[in-house]
Amino acid sequence: MKNYVTFRRLVVVGVAAALAGTLFGWKALAAPPQDRPIRSVLAPHATPKLVTRQFTFTEGPAVDKAGNVFFTDQPNNNIWRYSTDGQLSVFLDKAGRANGLYFDKKGNLLACADEDNQLWSIDARGRVTVLVKEVQGHRLNGPNDLWINPKTGGIYFTDPYYQRDYWTRTAPDPGLRGQYVYYLADGQATPVVAADQLRKPNGIIGTPDGRLLYVADIEANKTYRYQIGPGGQLTNRQLFVEQGSDGMTLDSAGNVYLTGKGVTVYSPTGQQLEHIAIPEEWTGNVCFAGKDRRTLFITASQGIYTVPMRVKGAQ
């Protein structure tokens, strides 16, 4: 993709990008010279490689400290492990219909377990601790995706309502009054509403410095960016891009990766940098994997894919 602009517009964009980088703590990407295409985030000549299509619907990839990926096959109620040497194995059977996953600093795997609408912590031996099972006596819609602030240990998770065929209920708990983003402070037992102005929040990811949070409103087809306050509160909501997303990740340059119809990559200023086409009906989620975090791991419908990258995942 090329961005042909006048010199005056280029200067304005460059100044705006620099100010954004100063304000948000990320080095924003200035508009490229008009005679040069944007440099790809992919490794030279890289294309998505199918690992396998043996699943029913893959979701929720999360990478551990060694670079191994854990992901879910939600309809079959399994969490799988894809090792750095390319080996597949089942990590946990009867996995609570886990969806989004994320590792904490202690190496526990946190899971949005929407079979009973809970948030789990799973240790290395597969033992489960329920972190959240309700909010003020009301059943959650179905925790979907999560991110842990590395600076505070606080957990943000999205709670949209998607009717499941393994539920006995057929409607949300009316006591919740909406589909929200919740925040669970470190050491606390009860989450609080962090964002309540979204129609159906889904994908979520934050920056390594703990200052910014991106949340996708998949029903409104928009992704927003928030500033994170010292107590975990979300402020200064801004529209990031006119695209929703199922899952999200960041690279070390602060670029944002959104999923749905393939993977779309945006700069920190919201400029589209890349679209990675995936030959599946739906691309659910994405993360950076491998010992050097230079492999993009993609869950897409029945399959999982990998792509060698020029950039590294954010850490």
Buried (B, 14 or more C-beta within 10 A) or exposed (E): EEBEBEEEEBEEBBEBBEEBBEEBBBBBBBBBEEEEEBEBBBBEEBEBEBBEEEBEBBBBBBBBEEBBBBBBBBBBBBBBBBBBEEEBEEBBEEBBBBBBBBBBEEEBBBBBBBBBBBBBBBEEEEEBEEBBBBBEEBBBBBBBBBBBBBBBBBBBBBBBBEEBEEBEEEEBBEEBEBBBBBBBBEEBEEBBBBBEEBBBBBBBBBBBBBBBBBBBBBBBBBBBBBBBEEEBEBEEBEEBBEBBBBBBBBBBBBBBBBBBBBBBBBBBBBBBBBEBEBEBEBBBBBBBBBEEBBBBBBBBBBBBBBBBBBBBBBE
